[in-house]
Amino acid sequence: MLPEQQLALGLRALGIDLAAGAQQKLLDYTALLGKWNRTYQLTALRDPALTVSHHLLDSLAILPFVRGASLLDVGSGGGMPGMPLAIARPDLHVVLLDSSSKKTAFLQQAAIELGLANIAVHCGRVEAYQPPSGFAVITARAFSDLGALVKLSRHLLAAGGSWLAMKGVYPYEQLADLSAGLVVDGVHRLAVPGVDGERHLVVISTAPQPLEGEP
């Protein structure tokens, strides 16, 4: 099956309607990723036949959960899930953050070549990142455990925002170890076309602070 057919069928299975231009940009992005990956090892995936399912569709499976106008992709690596989400949502301001200068160089070049004006790239560690304002959504696909993600990026979450943490198997132990003051809004099992392993999305927010004078 051709990549464009695989993408179109996968989007239909996910219930996501994207214009032909956006679908072509997604495919162009994977072509750039494959080209750079031969030299810079941006991802561990080496089989081109899995690129659409394991990169594009896996990233876009969380699109229905993205709320608000801004998103920070922590440890973006080759750009997942932030780059596909930015292509699908041109109204969404997306910051791709990674500590590897090689990876952020690719992300910057890809954003330029694809004409993605809604993307900004930052090279550095998440705990040291100090943008002028917080983000409505903080997401991560290839980060460490939930506790570390929340702890290191808590200062970057806007009021009323949420973390969207992408996981494989259901993270029972990580959920049990979350600190007080957090609310697990849901753990959603994702059915990603072409991906056999388990995929889950953990949605976390901060507990509302009591008003002054309340117990």
C-alpha positions as CSV (number, residue, x, y, z in Angstrom):
1,M,0.0,0.0,0.0
2,L,1.3,3.4,-0.9
3,P,2.0,5.8,2.0
4,E,-0.7,8.3,0.9
5,Q,-3.3,5.5,0.9
6,Q,-2.1,4.2,4.3
7,L,-2.4,7.7,5.7
8,A,-5.8,8.4,4.3
9,L,-7.2,5.1,5.6
10,G,-5.6,5.6,9.0
11,L,-7.0,9.1,9.4
12,R,-10.4,7.7,8.4
13,A,-10.1,5.0,11.1
14,L,-9.2,7.6,13.7
15,G,-12.1,9.8,12.7
16,I,-9.8,12.7,11.7
17,D,-10.6,14.8,8.6
18,L,-7.6,16.6,7.1
19,A,-7.4,18.5,3.9
20,A,-5.3,17.1,1.1
21,G,-2.7,19.8,1.6
22,A,-2.2,18.8,5.2
23,Q,-1.9,15.2,4.3
24,Q,0.8,16.0,1.8
25,K,2.7,18.0,4.4
26,L,2.6,15.0,6.7
27,L,4.1,12.8,4.0
28,D,6.7,15.5,3.1
29,Y,7.6,15.6,6.8
30,T,8.2,11.8,6.9
31,A,10.4,12.1,3.8
32,L,12.5,14.8,5.5
33,L,12.7,12.6,8.6
34,G,13.9,9.6,6.7
35,K,16.5,11.7,4.8
36,W,18.0,13.2,8.0
37,N,17.6,10.0,10.0
38,R,20.2,8.2,7.9
39,T,22.8,10.6,9.2
40,Y,21.6,11.9,12.6
41,Q,19.7,8.9,14.0
42,L,16.6,11.0,14.9
43,T,14.5,8.0,15.7
44,A,15.0,4.3,16.3
45,L,12.5,3.3,13.6
46,R,14.4,2.0,10.5
47,D,11.6,0.4,8.5
48,P,10.1,3.0,6.1
49,A,6.9,1.0,5.8
50,L,6.1,1.7,9.5
51,T,6.6,5.5,9.2
52,V,3.0,6.4,8.6
53,S,1.6,4.2,11.3
54,H,4.2,4.6,14.0
55,H,5.0,8.2,13.5
56,L,2.1,10.0,11.9
57,L,-1.0,8.1,13.0
58,D,0.5,7.4,16.5
59,S,1.0,11.2,17.0
60,L,-2.4,12.2,15.5
61,A,-4.3,9.7,17.7
62,I,-4.1,12.2,20.5
63,L,-5.4,15.1,18.4
64,P,-9.0,14.9,19.8
65,F,-7.6,15.5,23.3
66,V,-5.6,18.7,22.4
67,R,-7.4,21.7,23.8
68,G,-6.4,25.3,23.9
69,A,-4.2,27.4,21.7
70,S,-0.6,26.4,22.7
71,L,1.3,23.1,23.1
72,L,4.8,22.2,24.3
73,D,6.2,18.9,23.0
74,V,8.9,17.9,25.6
75,G,11.7,15.7,24.3
76,S,10.4,16.1,20.8
77,G,13.3,14.1,19.2
78,G,12.3,13.8,15.5
79,G,9.2,15.9,16.1
80,M,6.6,13.4,17.5
81,P,3.9,14.2,18.3
82,G,4.4,17.9,18.0
83,M,5.1,18.2,14.3
84,P,2.1,16.2,13.0
85,L,-0.1,18.0,15.5
86,A,1.1,21.4,14.2
87,I,0.4,20.3,10.6
88,A,-3.1,19.1,11.6
89,R,-3.8,22.2,13.7
90,P,-2.3,25.3,12.0
91,D,-4.1,27.5,14.6
92,L,-2.1,25.8,17.4
93,H,1.1,27.4,18.5
94,V,3.6,24.5,19.0
95,V,7.0,24.6,20.7
96,L,9.2,21.6,20.0
97,L,11.8,21.2,22.8
98,D,14.8,18.9,22.9
99,S,18.2,19.0,24.5
100,S,19.9,17.6,21.4
101,S,21.2,20.3,19.0
102,K,21.2,17.8,16.1
103,K,17.6,17.0,16.6
104,T,16.5,20.7,17.0
105,A,18.5,21.6,13.9
106,F,16.4,19.1,12.0
107,L,13.1,20.3,13.6
108,Q,14.0,23.9,12.7
109,Q,14.8,23.0,9.1
110,A,11.7,20.8,8.7
111,A,9.5,23.7,10.0
112,I,11.1,26.0,7.4
113,E,10.8,23.6,4.5
114,L,7.2,22.7,5.3
115,G,6.2,26.3,5.9
116,L,5.0,25.8,9.4
117,A,4.7,29.3,10.8
118,N,3.0,28.0,14.0
119,I,6.1,26.0,15.1
120,A,9.0,27.3,17.3
121,V,12.0,25.2,18.3
122,H,13.9,25.4,21.5
123,C,17.2,23.5,22.3
124,G,17.6,22.9,26.0
125,R,16.5,21.1,29.1
126,V,12.8,21.4,30.0
127,E,13.5,22.3,33.6
128,A,15.6,25.3,32.5
129,Y,13.1,26.5,29.9
130,Q,11.6,29.9,30.9
131,P,9.2,31.1,28.2
132,P,7.1,34.3,28.7
133,S,3.9,32.3,29.2
134,G,2.7,28.8,30.0
135,F,1.1,26.3,27.7
136,A,-2.4,24.9,27.5
137,V,-1.0,21.5,26.7
138,I,2.3,19.8,27.5
139,T,2.8,16.5,25.7
140,A,5.6,13.9,25.6
141,R,6.0,10.7,23.8
142,A,9.5,9.5,24.4
143,F,10.1,11.0,27.9
144,S,10.8,9.3,31.2
145,D,8.1,8.4,33.8
146,L,5.0,10.5,34.5
147,G,6.3,11.8,37.8
148,A,9.5,13.2,36.2
149,L,7.6,14.8,33.3
150,V,5.2,16.6,35.7
151,K,7.9,17.7,38.1
152,L,10.3,19.0,35.4
153,S,7.6,20.8,33.4
154,R,5.1,22.0,36.0
155,H,6.3,25.6,35.8
156,L,5.4,25.5,32.1
157,L,1.7,24.6,32.4
158,A,-0.8,27.4,32.1
159,A,-3.7,27.7,34.5
160,G,-6.3,25.2,33.5
161,G,-3.9,23.3,31.3
162,S,-3.1,19.6,31.1
163,W,-0.4,17.1,30.4
164,L,-1.0,14.6,27.6
165,A,1.6,11.8,28.3
166,M,1.8,9.1,25.6
167,K,2.6,5.6,27.0
168,G,2.7,2.0,25.8
169,V,1.2,-0.4,28.4
170,Y,-1.0,0.9,31.1
171,P,1.4,2.7,33.6
172,Y,0.0,1.4,36.9
173,E,3.1,2.1,39.0
174,Q,3.8,5.5,37.5
175,L,0.2,6.6,38.2
176,A,0.5,5.3,41.8
177,D,3.7,7.3,42.3
178,L,2.3,10.7,41.2
179,S,2.6,13.4,43.9
180,A,-0.3,15.1,45.6
181,G,-2.0,18.1,44.0
182,L,-2.4,16.3,40.7
183,V,-5.6,15.0,39.1
184,V,-5.6,12.1,36.6
185,D,-8.4,13.1,34.3
186,G,-8.3,9.9,32.3
187,V,-6.2,7.1,30.9
188,H,-7.4,6.4,27.4
189,R,-6.5,3.3,25.4
190,L,-5.7,4.3,21.8
191,A,-6.3,2.1,18.8
192,V,-3.7,3.3,16.3
193,P,-4.0,1.7,12.8
194,G,-1.0,-0.4,12.0
195,V,0.4,-0.4,15.5
196,D,0.1,-3.7,17.3
197,G,1.4,-2.9,20.7
198,E,-0.7,-1.2,23.5
199,R,-0.9,2.6,23.4
200,H,-2.3,4.7,26.2
201,L,-2.8,8.4,26.7
202,V,-2.6,9.7,30.3
203,V,-4.3,13.1,30.8
204,I,-3.2,14.9,34.0
205,S,-4.1,18.3,35.4
206,T,-3.4,20.2,38.6
207,A,-5.9,20.1,41.4
208,P,-7.9,23.3,41.9
209,Q,-6.4,25.5,44.7
210,P,-8.9,26.3,47.5
211,L,-10.0,29.9,47.7
212,E,-8.5,32.0,50.5
213,G,-10.3,31.3,53.7
214,E,-11.6,27.9,52.6
215,P,-10.4,24.8,54.6
